[in-house]
Amino acid sequence: MSVYQCPLCDYRVDTEKGDDAEGFNPGFDWDAEVPEDWFCPDCGVRDKVDFEKVS
């Protein structure tokens, strides 16, 4: 499992834990299940492609 972080506001998405507010179930696949046009729910500035894998 991995954690991805927004480089602007530090919002994190942990694929192991999921994110209920965004509709990501625990154990979700970042590449397959997160749409390419998805953007950071906290700052709204950064897109999926901008998120950095931090672990």
CNS distance restraints for C-alpha pairs under 8 A (distance, minus, plus):
assign (resid   1 and name CA) (resid  14 and name CA) 7.55 0.50 0.50
assign (resid   1 and name CA) (resid  15 and name CA) 5.67 0.50 0.50
assign (resid   1 and name CA) (resid  16 and name CA) 5.34 0.50 0.50
assign (resid   1 and name CA) (resid  27 and name CA) 7.12 0.50 0.50
assign (resid   2 and name CA) (resid  14 and name CA) 5.96 0.50 0.50
assign (resid   2 and name CA) (resid  15 and name CA) 5.51 0.50 0.50
assign (resid   2 and name CA) (resid  16 and name CA) 6.91 0.50 0.50
assign (resid   2 and name CA) (resid  53 and name CA) 6.99 0.50 0.50
assign (resid   2 and name CA) (resid  54 and name CA) 7.49 0.50 0.50
assign (resid   2 and name CA) (resid  55 and name CA) 5.35 0.50 0.50
assign (resid   3 and name CA) (resid  12 and name CA) 6.60 0.50 0.50
assign (resid   3 and name CA) (resid  13 and name CA) 5.52 0.50 0.50
assign (resid   3 and name CA) (resid  14 and name CA) 4.32 0.50 0.50
assign (resid   3 and name CA) (resid  15 and name CA) 6.17 0.50 0.50
assign (resid   3 and name CA) (resid  53 and name CA) 5.86 0.50 0.50
assign (resid   3 and name CA) (resid  54 and name CA) 5.65 0.50 0.50
assign (resid   3 and name CA) (resid  55 and name CA) 5.23 0.50 0.50
assign (resid   4 and name CA) (resid  12 and name CA) 5.60 0.50 0.50
assign (resid   4 and name CA) (resid  13 and name CA) 5.22 0.50 0.50
assign (resid   4 and name CA) (resid  14 and name CA) 6.54 0.50 0.50
assign (resid   4 and name CA) (resid  51 and name CA) 5.84 0.50 0.50
assign (resid   4 and name CA) (resid  52 and name CA) 5.30 0.50 0.50
assign (resid   4 and name CA) (resid  53 and name CA) 4.39 0.50 0.50
assign (resid   4 and name CA) (resid  54 and name CA) 5.74 0.50 0.50
assign (resid   4 and name CA) (resid  55 and name CA) 7.40 0.50 0.50
assign (resid   5 and name CA) (resid  10 and name CA) 5.59 0.50 0.50
assign (resid   5 and name CA) (resid  11 and name CA) 5.59 0.50 0.50
assign (resid   5 and name CA) (resid  12 and name CA) 4.41 0.50 0.50
assign (resid   5 and name CA) (resid  13 and name CA) 6.44 0.50 0.50
assign (resid   5 and name CA) (resid  51 and name CA) 5.25 0.50 0.50
assign (resid   5 and name CA) (resid  52 and name CA) 5.21 0.50 0.50
assign (resid   5 and name CA) (resid  53 and name CA) 6.41 0.50 0.50
assign (resid   5 and name CA) (resid  54 and name CA) 6.62 0.50 0.50
assign (resid   6 and name CA) (resid  10 and name CA) 4.86 0.50 0.50
assign (resid   6 and name CA) (resid  11 and name CA) 5.26 0.50 0.50
assign (resid   6 and name CA) (resid  12 and name CA) 6.51 0.50 0.50
assign (resid   6 and name CA) (resid  40 and name CA) 6.88 0.50 0.50
assign (resid   6 and name CA) (resid  46 and name CA) 6.77 0.50 0.50
assign (resid   6 and name CA) (resid  50 and name CA) 6.90 0.50 0.50
assign (resid   6 and name CA) (resid  51 and name CA) 4.80 0.50 0.50
assign (resid   6 and name CA) (resid  52 and name CA) 6.55 0.50 0.50
assign (resid   7 and name CA) (resid  46 and name CA) 7.78 0.50 0.50
assign (resid   7 and name CA) (resid  50 and name CA) 7.13 0.50 0.50
assign (resid   7 and name CA) (resid  51 and name CA) 6.37 0.50 0.50
assign (resid   7 and name CA) (resid  52 and name CA) 6.87 0.50 0.50
assign (resid   8 and name CA) (resid  43 and name CA) 7.66 0.50 0.50
assign (resid   8 and name CA) (resid  45 and name CA) 7.92 0.50 0.50
assign (resid   8 and name CA) (resid  46 and name CA) 7.23 0.50 0.50
assign (resid   9 and name CA) (resid  42 and name CA) 7.33 0.50 0.50
assign (resid   9 and name CA) (resid  43 and name CA) 6.41 0.50 0.50
assign (resid  11 and name CA) (resid  40 and name CA) 7.42 0.50 0.50
assign (resid  11 and name CA) (resid  42 and name CA) 6.63 0.50 0.50
assign (resid  13 and name CA) (resid  18 and name CA) 7.02 0.50 0.50
assign (resid  13 and name CA) (resid  19 and name CA) 6.94 0.50 0.50
assign (resid  14 and name CA) (resid  18 and name CA) 5.82 0.50 0.50
assign (resid  14 and name CA) (resid  19 and name CA) 7.61 0.50 0.50
assign (resid  15 and name CA) (resid  26 and name CA) 6.28 0.50 0.50
assign (resid  15 and name CA) (resid  27 and name CA) 5.34 0.50 0.50
assign (resid  15 and name CA) (resid  28 and name CA) 5.46 0.50 0.50
assign (resid  15 and name CA) (resid  29 and name CA) 6.81 0.50 0.50
assign (resid  15 and name CA) (resid  30 and name CA) 6.83 0.50 0.50
assign (resid  16 and name CA) (resid  26 and name CA) 5.18 0.50 0.50
assign (resid  16 and name CA) (resid  27 and name CA) 4.48 0.50 0.50
assign (resid  16 and name CA) (resid  28 and name CA) 7.00 0.50 0.50
assign (resid  17 and name CA) (resid  25 and name CA) 7.43 0.50 0.50
assign (resid  17 and name CA) (resid  26 and name CA) 4.57 0.50 0.50
assign (resid  17 and name CA) (resid  27 and name CA) 6.56 0.50 0.50
assign (resid  18 and name CA) (resid  24 and name CA) 5.01 0.50 0.50
assign (resid  18 and name CA) (resid  25 and name CA) 4.76 0.50 0.50
assign (resid  18 and name CA) (resid  26 and name CA) 4.01 0.50 0.50
assign (resid  18 and name CA) (resid  27 and name CA) 6.41 0.50 0.50
assign (resid  18 and name CA) (resid  28 and name CA) 6.56 0.50 0.50
assign (resid  19 and name CA) (resid  23 and name CA) 6.13 0.50 0.50
assign (resid  19 and name CA) (resid  24 and name CA) 4.92 0.50 0.50
assign (resid  19 and name CA) (resid  25 and name CA) 6.42 0.50 0.50
assign (resid  19 and name CA) (resid  26 and name CA) 7.35 0.50 0.50
assign (resid  20 and name CA) (resid  24 and name CA) 5.82 0.50 0.50
assign (resid  20 and name CA) (resid  25 and name CA) 6.66 0.50 0.50
assign (resid  22 and name CA) (resid  41 and name CA) 7.98 0.50 0.50
assign (resid  24 and name CA) (resid  28 and name CA) 6.25 0.50 0.50
assign (resid  24 and name CA) (resid  33 and name CA) 7.91 0.50 0.50
assign (resid  28 and name CA) (resid  33 and name CA) 6.74 0.50 0.50
assign (resid  29 and name CA) (resid  33 and name CA) 5.49 0.50 0.50
assign (resid  29 and name CA) (resid  34 and name CA) 7.50 0.50 0.50
assign (resid  30 and name CA) (resid  34 and name CA) 5.45 0.50 0.50
assign (resid  34 and name CA) (resid  38 and name CA) 6.71 0.50 0.50
assign (resid  34 and name CA) (resid  48 and name CA) 7.73 0.50 0.50
assign (resid  35 and name CA) (resid  48 and name CA) 7.80 0.50 0.50
assign (resid  36 and name CA) (resid  47 and name CA) 7.83 0.50 0.50
assign (resid  36 and name CA) (resid  48 and name CA) 6.17 0.50 0.50
assign (resid  36 and name CA) (resid  49 and name CA) 7.36 0.50 0.50
assign (resid  37 and name CA) (resid  47 and name CA) 6.73 0.50 0.50
assign (resid  37 and name CA) (resid  48 and name CA) 6.94 0.50 0.50
assign (resid  38 and name CA) (resid  47 and name CA) 5.95 0.50 0.50
assign (resid  38 and name CA) (resid  48 and name CA) 5.66 0.50 0.50
assign (resid  39 and name CA) (resid  44 and name CA) 5.88 0.50 0.50
assign (resid  39 and name CA) (resid  45 and name CA) 6.94 0.50 0.50
assign (resid  39 and name CA) (resid  46 and name CA) 5.63 0.50 0.50
assign (resid  39 and name CA) (resid  47 and name CA) 4.12 0.50 0.50
assign (resid  39 and name CA) (resid  48 and name CA) 5.69 0.50 0.50
assign (resid  40 and name CA) (resid  44 and name CA) 4.88 0.50 0.50
assign (resid  40 and name CA) (resid  45 and name CA) 6.50 0.50 0.50
assign (resid  40 and name CA) (resid  46 and name CA) 5.52 0.50 0.50
assign (resid  40 and name CA) (resid  47 and name CA) 6.15 0.50 0.50
assign (resid  40 and name CA) (resid  48 and name CA) 7.33 0.50 0.50
assign (resid  46 and name CA) (resid  50 and name CA) 5.91 0.50 0.50
assign (resid  46 and name CA) (resid  51 and name CA) 7.39 0.50 0.50
assign (resid  47 and name CA) (resid  51 and name CA) 7.01 0.50 0.50
